[in-house]
Amino acid sequence: MTIADRVVAYIGLGSNIGEPRRQLGIALQELGALPATRVTAASGFYRSAPMGYLDQPDFLNAVAQLDTSLAPEDLLDELQSIENRHGRERPFPGAPRTLDLDLLLHGNQSIASPRLTVPHPRMHERAFVLEPLTEIAPDIAIPGRGPARELLSACHGQNIERID
């Protein structure tokens, strides 16, 4: 495990099978228990309609802000370990899931490797990411894309509702 300088990272959380509210709550606790990491903010939960594969239940989504010293790929490994403990399966892209944890941002880095793309490649097009992100970081900008609030305004028509 590589320990880097401390950075602020943002994680997108999603779930739409099993007990989504419970799974997101437990996942937030697990994020706070990662090595060299603490959760510094978490959005409320948002219900959103599925995108892509539509024949599935609505999702619950949230975003967590982390203060971490984990390098991006080490953080990705930890996120995938949490997903696996929650029974995450990947039968096809966009499939229903017990838990999805996406590394959205890691400091101001731009990363394009075979395993990881940061900023998350579609986050700028998704209200279910941008709405909870701007709730906890209202002035954040997405590297290479611009202010998240402006990007969110371009996501009109995407059905999202804060539920708590």
C-alpha positions in Angstrom: 0.0 0.0 0.0 1.4 3.4 -1.0 0.9 6.3 1.4 0.9 9.6 -0.3 0.5 13.2 0.9 -3.0 13.8 2.3 -5.6 14.6 -0.3 -9.3 15.2 -0.5 -11.0 12.4 -2.4 -14.7 12.0 -3.3 -16.5 8.7 -3.5 -19.8 8.1 -5.2 -22.0 5.5 -3.5 -24.9 3.7 -5.1 -27.2 0.7 -4.4 -30.5 -0.6 -5.8 -30.9 -4.2 -4.6 -31.0 -5.7 -1.2 -31.4 -3.0 1.4 -29.9 0.1 -0.3 -30.3 2.6 2.6 -28.7 0.1 5.1 -25.9 -0.8 2.6 -25.0 2.8 2.0 -24.9 3.6 5.7 -22.6 0.6 6.4 -20.4 1.5 3.4 -20.0 5.0 4.8 -18.8 3.5 8.1 -16.4 1.2 6.2 -15.0 4.1 4.3 -14.2 5.8 7.6 -12.4 2.7 8.8 -10.0 2.6 5.8 -6.3 3.0 6.6 -5.0 6.5 6.6 -8.5 7.8 5.8 -11.4 9.5 7.4 -14.8 10.6 6.2 -15.0 14.4 6.5 -18.5 14.9 4.9 -21.3 12.8 3.5 -24.3 14.0 1.5 -27.8 13.0 2.1 -29.3 10.1 0.2 -30.9 10.6 -3.2 -33.2 8.4 -5.2 -32.5 8.3 -8.9 -33.9 6.5 -11.9 -31.5 4.0 -13.5 -29.6 5.0 -16.6 -28.6 2.7 -19.4 -30.2 -0.6 -18.4 -33.7 0.6 -17.3 -35.4 -2.7 -16.2 -34.3 -2.4 -12.6 -35.2 -0.6 -9.4 -34.4 3.0 -8.7 -31.0 3.7 -7.0 -30.1 5.3 -3.8 -27.0 7.5 -4.2 -24.7 9.6 -2.0 -21.2 11.1 -2.1 -18.6 11.0 0.6 -15.7 13.3 1.0 -12.5 11.6 2.4 -9.3 13.0 3.8 -6.8 10.2 2.8 -3.2 9.4 2.3 -4.0 6.4 0.1 -2.7 6.6 -3.4 -5.5 6.5 -6.0 -5.0 2.8 -7.1 -4.7 1.7 -3.4 -8.0 3.5 -2.6 -9.6 1.8 -5.6 -8.5 -1.6 -4.2 -10.0 -0.7 -0.9 -13.3 0.4 -2.5 -13.5 -2.8 -4.5 -12.9 -4.8 -1.4 -15.8 -3.1 0.3 -18.0 -3.8 -2.7 -17.0 -7.5 -2.7 -17.9 -7.8 1.0 -21.4 -6.5 0.1 -21.8 -9.1 -2.6 -21.2 -6.9 -5.6 -21.5 -8.8 -8.9 -20.8 -7.5 -12.4 -22.8 -9.6 -14.8 -23.1 -6.8 -17.4 -22.5 -3.0 -17.5 -25.2 -1.1 -15.7 -26.6 -4.2 -13.9 -28.4 -3.9 -10.6 -26.0 -3.8 -7.7 -25.9 -4.2 -3.9 -23.2 -1.6 -3.7 -21.2 0.5 -6.1 -18.3 2.7 -4.9 -16.8 5.0 -7.5 -13.6 7.0 -7.0 -14.8 10.3 -8.5 -12.0 12.7 -7.6 -8.6 12.3 -5.9 -7.3 15.8 -5.2 -6.9 17.6 -8.5 -5.3 14.7 -10.3 -6.2 13.5 -13.7 -5.5 9.8 -14.1 -5.9 7.6 -17.2 -4.6 4.1 -16.6 -6.0 0.7 -17.6 -7.6 0.3 -14.2 -8.6 3.8 -13.2 -9.9 7.0 -14.8 -10.1 10.1 -12.6 -12.1 12.3 -12.7 -14.7 9.5 -13.1 -15.4 9.5 -16.8 -19.1 10.2 -16.8 -19.6 12.1 -13.5 -20.0 15.4 -15.3 -23.1 14.0 -17.0 -24.9 12.6 -14.0 -27.2 14.5 -11.7 -27.1 11.6 -9.2 -23.4 12.3 -8.7 -23.3 16.1 -9.1 -26.3 16.9 -6.9 -24.9 15.1 -3.8 -21.4 16.3 -4.6 -22.4 19.9 -4.7 -24.3 19.5 -1.5 -21.1 18.8 0.4 -18.7 20.8 -1.8 -20.7 23.6 -3.4 -17.8 25.3 -5.1 -16.0 22.2 -6.4 -14.7 22.1 -10.0 -14.2 18.9 -12.0 -10.7 19.0 -13.5 -11.0 19.5 -17.2 -14.7 20.0 -17.0 -15.4 23.1 -14.9 -17.6 24.0 -11.9 -19.9 21.1 -10.8 -22.8 23.4 -10.3 -22.7 24.5 -13.9 -22.4 20.9 -15.0 -25.4 20.0 -12.9 -27.5 22.6 -14.6 -26.9 20.8 -17.9 -28.4 17.5 -16.4 -32.0 18.8 -16.5 -34.5 16.1 -17.1 -32.7 13.5 -14.9 -35.0 12.4 -12.2 -33.3 12.8 -8.8 -34.9 13.4 -5.3 -33.3 13.8 -1.9 -35.0 11.4 0.4 -33.8 12.3 3.9 
